[in-house]
Amino acid sequence: MRLNLLDPQRSRPLTLKVRDENSFICHKRYKIKVSFYKELIDFMGFSTTAIHAGNEPDPVTGAVSVPIYQTSTYKQEALGKPTGGYEYARTQNPTRSALEKNIAALEGAKYGFAFASGMSAIDATLKLVKGGDHVILGDNTYGGTFRLFNRILRDYGVEFDLADTSNIADLEKAFKPNTKMVFVETPTNPIMTLTDLKAVSDLAHANGAKVVCDNTFMSPYFQRPIEHGVDIVVHSTTKYLNGHSDSVGGFVALNDEKDAEWIGFVQNGIGAILSPFDSFLVLRGTKTLAVRMEAHDKNGRVIANFLAEHPGVQKVYYPGLASHPQHELAKRQQSGFGGMVSFETGSIDNARKVLEGVKLCTLGESLGGVESLISHPASMTHASVPEETRAKLGITDGLVRISVGIEDVEDILEDIDQALA
């Protein structure tokens, strides 16, 4: 669809290309506004989308920031006539709806759902499979995801096998007649192994399976899995999307209408929803996602190169290094390398000295905040993964992971250097 508008300053028409009637149009000279949901017009860049998608001024007060609608229910105009379509806050909330539109737009998806945690988002997504169905899970996945499959879903009849999704030949061998889903992380946590999303999507679709990608590490700023053929994208909004270590949440983004209806039904039926206040915090966070990710990426590259040359470090895992075995794939599939860096110290004693020796970096779980966080994957994020599996993947007792923050990089370098010394 095209809109032909008369430019009042130049007396000539301006043509704007719009993908559909539900697009959002914003131009400083033209007072045009079509309610946003499905797609954005072609000229809106990532930062503009991050700031404006879902963020329409409040119709009552004109508030620029979406208000925190801290309510459990809504007045109905008459029997069967809810005001504005809102009936009960577990089902709908205006603050949450704004966030869902926002992140869906950033991922290039038609539909989005905000959950109480990243794990509840993954769990809701896995409600698309049933007992007797088979799922292929990436062998180097977040420990909580592995625990969900191994300790919970297995008891409900969902079959799963681990596979190296970075190796297409290995992945192909894992398919069964009842395989319905392939679940991948890329880059993986914490070894930073990449999966070729297009190759995996092509293979899965040829075998009648959907592909789910955990995009937490890269965020939609550096990687948009749907553009590579992925069906469903999940996030822990706790991490980069929020970016300030003050909210826990999760997200599901997808394009298939039937699957979206089911995810929405599950969200309402189970009720693991993101609160209005947390929705507000994440919506605030996504406005600065682009500038934050650029800063994380810039600092991450510096830290990774420093560690790669340090005599006290045996190995560095970071896709931005030319020595990374999938560096070329990273350049092709991602628009940046991010701020997640892992490195091998050689022993638990060496790791402990680093983890307890830092002063600026904070020892703790999680990642993606503006502050630098340092952790010990073997005893923290991947403690639920069997020791033999961790060893096979390279998650040793000497492995340390850093979520490089956006502090002055010289200060981060000095802190890590003195801890390694």
Backbone torsions as a table, in degrees:
resi	resn	phi	psi	omega
1	MET	NA	139.2	178.0
2	ARG	-121.6	141.6	174.6
3	LEU	-112.3	125.0	177.5
4	ASN	-100.8	115.7	-175.4
5	LEU	-117.1	145.0	178.8
6	LEU	-88.7	123.6	178.2
7	ASP	-78.2	113.1	-175.6
8	PRO	-66.9	-21.2	-178.2
9	GLN	-88.8	-25.4	-175.1
10	ARG	-119.4	-2.5	177.9
11	SER	54.2	40.1	175.4
12	ARG	-141.4	154.7	-176.1
13	PRO	-74.6	148.3	174.2
14	LEU	-118.9	127.8	-179.1
15	THR	-102.2	125.4	175.9
16	LEU	-112.0	129.5	177.4
17	LYS	-88.3	127.7	-179.8
18	VAL	-124.7	132.7	-174.6
19	ARG	-71.9	-36.5	175.7
20	ASP	-158.7	175.2	-174.0
21	GLU	-71.4	-9.6	179.7
22	ASN	-96.5	10.0	-178.0
23	SER	-74.6	162.5	179.2
24	PHE	-104.1	129.8	-178.4
25	ILE	-118.3	129.9	-180.0
26	CYS	-139.8	119.1	177.2
27	HIS	-147.3	136.7	-172.6
28	LYS	-62.9	-23.6	-178.0
29	ARG	-94.8	-16.2	-172.0
30	TYR	-122.4	124.0	-179.8
31	LYS	-83.6	73.7	-177.1
32	ILE	-119.9	134.4	179.8
33	LYS	-149.4	115.6	174.7
34	VAL	-116.2	130.4	-174.7
35	SER	-53.0	125.8	-178.9
36	PHE	-78.6	136.1	160.3
37	TYR	-150.6	-60.0	-166.0
38	LYS	-79.0	-56.6	-175.4
39	GLU	-140.5	164.0	179.4
40	LEU	-102.7	154.3	177.3
41	ILE	-67.8	160.3	-168.3
42	ASP	-62.3	-30.6	-172.1
43	PHE	-85.4	-2.5	-178.4
44	MET	-82.5	120.9	178.0
45	GLY	-81.4	178.6	-174.9
46	PHE	-61.6	-48.6	-177.5
47	SER	-63.6	-40.0	177.8
48	THR	-62.4	-43.5	177.8
49	THR	-62.4	-45.1	-178.6
50	ALA	-60.1	-35.1	-177.0
51	ILE	-83.3	-34.3	-170.2
52	HIS	-108.4	-27.4	-176.7
53	ALA	-63.6	123.5	-178.6
54	GLY	80.1	-12.9	-175.2
55	ASN	-98.3	60.2	177.5
56	GLU	-82.3	140.1	178.8
57	PRO	-53.8	143.8	-179.0
58	ASP	-59.8	126.6	-175.4
59	PRO	-67.0	-19.7	-177.8
60	VAL	-88.5	-49.0	-173.8
61	THR	-107.0	-16.8	-174.5
62	GLY	81.7	9.4	179.8
63	ALA	-54.2	131.2	-178.4
64	VAL	-71.3	-42.3	176.6
65	SER	-83.4	137.7	177.7
66	VAL	-61.5	125.1	-177.7
67	PRO	-66.1	159.7	172.9
68	ILE	-85.7	104.7	-179.7
69	TYR	-84.6	81.1	-175.4
70	GLN	-85.0	77.4	-179.2
71	THR	-141.1	150.1	179.0
72	SER	-95.3	-21.8	-178.7
73	THR	-149.6	177.5	-174.0
74	TYR	-137.5	145.5	175.9
75	LYS	-68.4	135.2	177.6
76	GLN	-100.3	137.8	-176.7
77	GLU	-64.2	-38.2	178.8
78	ALA	-161.8	174.6	179.8
79	LEU	-59.4	120.4	-179.6
80	GLY	79.4	9.2	-179.9
81	LYS	-126.1	80.5	178.8
82	PRO	-67.0	144.9	179.4
83	THR	-69.8	118.5	178.4
84	GLY	64.8	14.7	180.0
85	GLY	84.6	1.6	-179.0
86	TYR	-95.8	127.2	-177.4
87	GLU	-116.7	-47.7	-174.6
88	TYR	-150.7	138.9	-167.9
89	ALA	-69.0	-20.3	174.2
90	ARG	-67.9	-33.7	-178.3
91	THR	-83.2	-46.2	-179.6
92	GLN	-143.9	145.9	172.1
93	ASN	-148.6	131.2	-175.8
94	PRO	-58.7	-36.7	179.5
95	THR	-67.7	-43.5	178.4
96	ARG	-66.2	-39.2	179.3
97	SER	-61.1	-39.9	178.7
98	ALA	-62.7	-43.1	178.6
99	LEU	-64.7	-40.8	-178.6
100	GLU	-62.7	-39.5	176.3
101	LYS	-66.4	-38.7	-176.2
102	ASN	-64.5	-54.7	-176.2
103	ILE	-70.2	-35.8	176.1
104	ALA	-58.1	-42.0	179.1
105	ALA	-64.2	-40.9	-179.6
106	LEU	-64.0	-32.6	179.3
107	GLU	-88.0	-2.5	-177.7
108	GLY	70.7	33.6	-177.7
109	ALA	-112.2	155.1	177.4
110	LYS	-81.9	-30.1	-172.8
111	TYR	-128.8	144.9	178.2
112	GLY	-145.7	146.9	-177.9
113	PHE	-139.1	127.5	-178.1
114	ALA	-100.4	129.9	-175.5
115	PHE	-117.9	170.5	-175.0
116	ALA	-71.3	-19.0	178.3
117	SER	-161.5	165.5	175.6
118	GLY	-62.1	-38.1	-179.4
119	MET	-68.4	-35.5	177.3
120	SER	-69.7	-30.7	175.4
121	ALA	-66.8	-44.0	178.2
122	ILE	-65.1	-42.7	-179.8
123	ASP	-61.5	-42.2	178.4
124	ALA	-63.4	-39.9	178.6
125	THR	-62.3	-39.0	-178.9
126	LEU	-75.0	-4.9	171.4
127	LYS	-73.1	-5.7	174.3
128	LEU	-75.3	-16.2	175.6
129	VAL	-107.5	158.7	-175.5
130	LYS	-126.9	171.1	176.3
131	GLY	-55.0	132.1	-177.1
132	GLY	98.0	-18.4	176.0
133	ASP	-79.2	155.2	-178.8
134	HIS	-115.6	136.0	178.8
135	VAL	-123.0	136.1	172.5
136	ILE	-97.0	122.5	-177.7
137	LEU	-111.5	133.5	176.3
138	GLY	-56.2	135.4	-172.9
139	ASP	-71.1	-19.2	177.1
140	ASN	-115.0	78.6	-176.9
141	THR	-119.0	165.0	178.5
142	TYR	-53.2	139.2	-176.3
143	GLY	-58.0	-35.3	179.0
144	GLY	-67.2	-34.8	177.0
145	THR	-67.5	-44.4	177.1
146	PHE	-60.6	-41.9	179.6
147	ARG	-62.5	-40.0	178.7
148	LEU	-59.7	-45.0	178.6
149	PHE	-68.3	-49.8	-168.9
150	ASN	-76.0	-33.5	-173.9
151	ARG	-106.3	-15.3	-176.1
152	ILE	-121.7	-62.8	-174.1
153	LEU	-63.5	-32.8	178.7
154	ARG	-58.9	-36.2	-180.0
155	ASP	-71.5	-13.3	178.6
156	TYR	-106.0	17.6	171.7
157	GLY	87.3	5.6	177.0
158	VAL	-82.8	122.1	179.0
159	GLU	-87.4	145.1	174.5
160	PHE	-150.4	152.0	175.0
161	ASP	-132.9	145.6	175.3
162	LEU	-86.1	142.0	177.9
163	ALA	-147.5	150.7	175.1
164	ASP	-79.4	96.5	-175.6
165	THR	-72.3	-9.7	175.4
166	SER	-79.4	-11.0	179.9
167	ASN	-115.2	104.2	-174.3
168	ILE	-61.2	-37.1	178.8
169	ALA	-63.7	-41.9	178.1
170	ASP	-65.7	-40.8	179.8
171	LEU	-64.7	-42.2	-178.1
172	GLU	-59.1	-35.8	179.9
173	LYS	-68.5	-21.0	-175.5
174	ALA	-83.1	-12.7	-178.0
175	PHE	-70.5	142.8	176.0
176	LYS	-127.7	167.3	178.2
177	PRO	-58.7	-27.8	-177.8
178	ASN	-101.0	15.6	177.9
179	THR	-71.0	123.0	-177.5
180	LYS	-114.8	-14.7	-174.0
181	MET	-154.8	144.9	170.1
182	VAL	-119.7	124.7	-176.9
183	PHE	-112.9	120.0	-176.3
184	VAL	-127.7	156.0	165.0
185	GLU	-119.1	141.3	173.5
186	THR	-156.4	121.8	-6.7
187	PRO	-67.1	157.8	-178.0
188	THR	-80.5	158.5	178.7
189	ASN	-104.3	115.9	8.6
190	PRO	-114.6	10.5	-172.0
191	ILE	-86.4	-9.1	174.7
192	MET	63.7	36.0	174.6
193	THR	-82.8	137.4	-177.8
194	LEU	-100.4	149.3	172.1
195	THR	-113.4	133.3	176.0
196	ASP	-74.5	102.0	-172.0
197	LEU	-64.5	-38.8	179.5
198	LYS	-66.4	-44.9	-178.9
199	ALA	-63.0	-42.7	179.5
200	VAL	-67.3	-40.6	179.7
201	SER	-64.1	-43.4	178.9
202	ASP	-60.9	-44.2	-179.5
203	LEU	-66.3	-44.6	-179.2
204	ALA	-64.3	-44.4	-179.1
205	HIS	-65.1	-34.2	177.2
206	ALA	-67.0	-22.3	178.4
207	ASN	-103.2	12.9	176.4
208	GLY	73.1	25.1	-178.4
209	ALA	-115.1	152.0	175.3
210	LYS	-89.3	157.3	177.2
211	VAL	-117.2	128.8	175.6
212	VAL	-114.8	133.3	179.9
213	CYS	-123.7	126.2	170.6
214	ASP	-82.4	112.4	-173.3
215	ASN	-105.7	21.4	-173.5
216	THR	-60.1	-44.5	-174.3
217	PHE	-65.0	-38.2	-174.7
218	MET	-92.1	-31.1	-172.0
219	SER	66.8	161.0	179.5
220	PRO	-66.4	-10.7	178.1
221	TYR	-69.1	-39.1	-178.3
222	PHE	-101.6	-14.9	-177.6
223	GLN	-156.0	130.6	178.8
224	ARG	-123.8	90.4	-173.2
225	PRO	-56.9	-33.8	-178.1
226	ILE	-60.6	-32.4	179.0
227	GLU	-68.2	-15.9	179.1
228	HIS	-102.8	8.6	175.7
229	GLY	104.7	-3.6	-179.6
230	VAL	-67.4	143.0	-177.5
231	ASP	-85.1	-40.8	-173.9
232	ILE	-136.8	136.3	177.2
233	VAL	-116.2	134.0	176.6
234	VAL	-120.0	153.7	179.4
235	HIS	-140.8	151.1	156.6
236	SER	-94.4	106.7	179.2
237	THR	-68.4	-13.9	175.8
238	THR	-53.3	-30.9	-170.2
239	LYS	-89.2	-118.3	-170.7
240	TYR	-67.6	-34.6	-176.9
241	LEU	-60.2	-43.8	174.9
242	ASN	-79.6	-54.1	168.0
243	GLY	81.1	2.5	-175.4
244	HIS	-127.9	12.5	175.3
245	SER	54.8	36.6	179.8
246	ASP	-133.8	19.3	179.4
247	SER	-154.7	144.4	174.3
248	VAL	-114.8	130.2	-179.7
249	GLY	-169.5	173.7	179.8
250	GLY	-144.5	167.6	-176.5
251	PHE	-150.6	147.1	173.9
252	VAL	-127.2	128.4	177.7
253	ALA	-125.8	136.6	-178.8
254	LEU	-161.9	170.5	-178.1
255	ASN	-114.4	-23.2	-176.5
256	ASP	-71.7	122.2	-174.5
257	GLU	-64.4	-43.0	-178.4
258	LYS	-64.4	-45.8	177.9
259	ASP	-64.3	-37.2	179.1
260	ALA	-64.6	-39.6	177.6
261	GLU	-61.0	-39.7	-179.4
262	TRP	-70.7	-42.1	178.0
263	ILE	-61.1	-41.8	177.4
264	GLY	-63.5	-38.2	178.0
265	PHE	-65.1	-43.5	178.6
266	VAL	-63.9	-43.6	179.8
267	GLN	-56.6	-46.0	-179.9
268	ASN	-72.4	-40.9	-175.4
269	GLY	-69.2	-39.6	179.8
270	ILE	-86.8	-35.4	173.9
271	GLY	84.2	19.0	179.0
272	ALA	-84.2	64.0	-172.6
273	ILE	-93.3	156.7	173.9
274	LEU	-79.9	134.3	-176.9
275	SER	-68.8	160.3	177.7
276	PRO	-58.3	-41.0	-178.7
277	PHE	-67.5	-43.8	177.5
278	ASP	-64.9	-36.6	176.5
279	SER	-61.6	-41.1	177.3
280	PHE	-62.1	-42.8	-178.9
281	LEU	-64.5	-43.6	-179.2
282	VAL	-68.7	-39.1	178.2
283	LEU	-62.7	-37.2	174.0
284	ARG	-64.6	-40.9	-177.9
285	GLY	-65.0	-40.8	-176.6
286	THR	-67.0	-21.4	179.0
287	LYS	-62.6	-29.9	-179.4
288	THR	-108.5	15.0	-176.0
289	LEU	-57.9	-44.8	-176.4
290	ALA	-61.8	-48.9	-177.4
291	VAL	-69.3	-34.7	178.3
292	ARG	-68.1	-45.2	-178.3
293	MET	-64.2	-36.4	175.6
294	GLU	-61.7	-41.4	-179.9
295	ALA	-69.5	-41.5	176.4
296	HIS	-59.7	-43.8	-178.0
297	ASP	-64.8	-45.5	-179.7
298	LYS	-60.5	-47.4	179.8
299	ASN	-68.9	-37.8	-178.9
300	GLY	-60.8	-40.5	179.6
301	ARG	-63.8	-41.3	-179.7
302	VAL	-65.3	-46.2	-178.7
303	ILE	-64.4	-43.2	-178.9
304	ALA	-61.9	-43.8	179.6
305	ASN	-66.7	-37.0	176.7
306	PHE	-63.1	-46.8	-179.4
307	LEU	-65.5	-36.5	-178.7
308	ALA	-63.1	-24.2	-178.9
309	GLU	-103.0	-0.5	-176.1
310	HIS	-82.0	132.7	-178.1
311	PRO	-66.7	-20.0	-179.7
312	GLY	-88.3	2.5	-178.6
313	VAL	-115.0	128.1	-177.8
314	GLN	-86.7	-33.0	-177.3
315	LYS	-158.1	145.1	178.0
316	VAL	-121.7	135.6	178.0
317	TYR	-110.2	106.5	179.5
318	TYR	-160.5	118.6	-175.9
319	PRO	-60.6	-18.4	-179.6
320	GLY	-78.3	-11.2	177.3
321	LEU	-81.1	139.2	178.2
322	ALA	-62.8	-23.4	179.5
323	SER	-77.1	-13.3	178.7
324	HIS	-66.0	130.6	-175.1
325	PRO	-61.5	-18.4	179.9
326	GLN	-118.3	30.0	-179.1
327	HIS	-57.8	-41.5	-179.2
328	GLU	-67.0	-38.6	175.9
329	LEU	-64.0	-40.4	178.7
330	ALA	-59.9	-42.8	179.7
331	LYS	-66.5	-30.4	-178.0
332	ARG	-80.6	-39.3	-170.0
333	GLN	-96.0	-25.3	-178.2
334	GLN	-116.4	156.4	175.4
335	SER	-100.4	3.9	177.0
336	GLY	-166.1	176.8	-176.6
337	PHE	-110.9	-15.1	174.0
338	GLY	82.5	-170.9	-174.0
339	GLY	-115.3	15.6	180.0
340	MET	-96.7	122.0	-178.6
341	VAL	-133.6	131.0	174.1
342	SER	-119.1	149.5	179.1
343	PHE	-149.1	150.8	-176.9
344	GLU	-96.9	125.3	179.7
345	THR	-98.8	-16.4	176.0
346	GLY	105.9	-22.2	-179.4
347	SER	-164.4	163.3	177.6
348	ILE	-64.7	-34.5	179.3
349	ASP	-66.0	-42.8	177.8
350	ASN	-64.5	-41.8	179.4
351	ALA	-62.8	-42.0	-179.2
352	ARG	-62.7	-39.3	179.5
353	LYS	-61.8	-40.3	178.8
354	VAL	-69.8	-49.2	-175.8
355	LEU	-62.3	-35.8	-178.8
356	GLU	-94.9	-7.6	-178.3
357	GLY	-94.0	-18.0	180.0
358	VAL	-68.5	149.8	-180.0
359	LYS	-118.5	-37.5	177.8
360	LEU	-85.2	-48.9	178.0
361	CYS	-66.2	144.3	-178.2
362	THR	-101.7	126.2	175.0
363	LEU	-76.0	117.2	-179.0
364	GLY	179.8	167.0	176.1
365	GLU	-71.7	168.7	174.7
366	SER	82.6	-177.0	-174.5
367	LEU	-168.1	174.5	171.2
368	GLY	83.0	4.1	177.2
369	GLY	-84.1	168.8	179.2
370	VAL	-66.9	-23.5	177.9
371	GLU	-91.1	151.1	178.9
372	SER	-75.9	129.3	178.7
373	LEU	-118.4	141.3	-179.9
374	ILE	-126.4	141.7	-174.2
375	SER	-146.7	169.8	179.8
376	HIS	-119.1	94.0	-173.0
377	PRO	-53.3	-41.2	-175.0
378	ALA	-60.1	-32.9	-178.2
379	SER	-108.3	-2.7	-177.0
380	MET	-119.6	-87.9	-173.6
381	THR	-66.6	-27.6	-174.8
382	HIS	-118.5	23.7	179.8
383	ALA	-63.3	-26.7	-178.3
384	SER	-81.7	-8.7	178.5
385	VAL	-85.1	132.2	-179.2
386	PRO	-54.0	144.8	-175.5
387	GLU	-57.8	-40.3	-178.9
388	GLU	-66.2	-33.5	177.2
389	THR	-69.8	-42.5	177.4
390	ARG	-58.9	-43.8	-178.7
391	ALA	-62.6	-40.5	179.3
392	LYS	-62.3	-35.6	-176.9
393	LEU	-83.7	-15.1	-177.5
394	GLY	97.0	10.4	177.9
395	ILE	-88.2	80.0	-175.3
396	THR	-86.8	172.3	176.3
397	ASP	-69.3	-18.0	179.3
398	GLY	-92.6	1.0	-177.1
399	LEU	-81.3	133.7	177.6
400	VAL	-123.2	139.0	179.0
401	ARG	-118.2	134.8	176.9
402	ILE	-118.6	129.9	166.7
403	SER	-95.5	100.4	-173.6
404	VAL	-71.9	123.6	-178.6
405	GLY	-84.4	-164.4	-176.8
406	ILE	-112.1	23.2	172.7
407	GLU	-65.8	174.5	173.2
408	ASP	-60.7	125.7	-171.0
409	VAL	-63.9	-28.1	177.6
410	GLU	-62.3	-35.6	179.6
411	ASP	-71.0	-38.3	177.2
412	ILE	-65.0	-44.7	179.4
413	LEU	-58.8	-46.6	-178.7
414	GLU	-62.1	-39.7	-179.6
415	ASP	-65.2	-46.6	-179.6
416	ILE	-66.2	-38.7	-179.2
417	ASP	-62.8	-45.6	-179.6
418	GLN	-69.2	-31.1	177.8
419	ALA	-70.1	-39.4	178.5
420	LEU	-68.2	-29.1	-179.0
421	ALA	-74.6	NA	NA
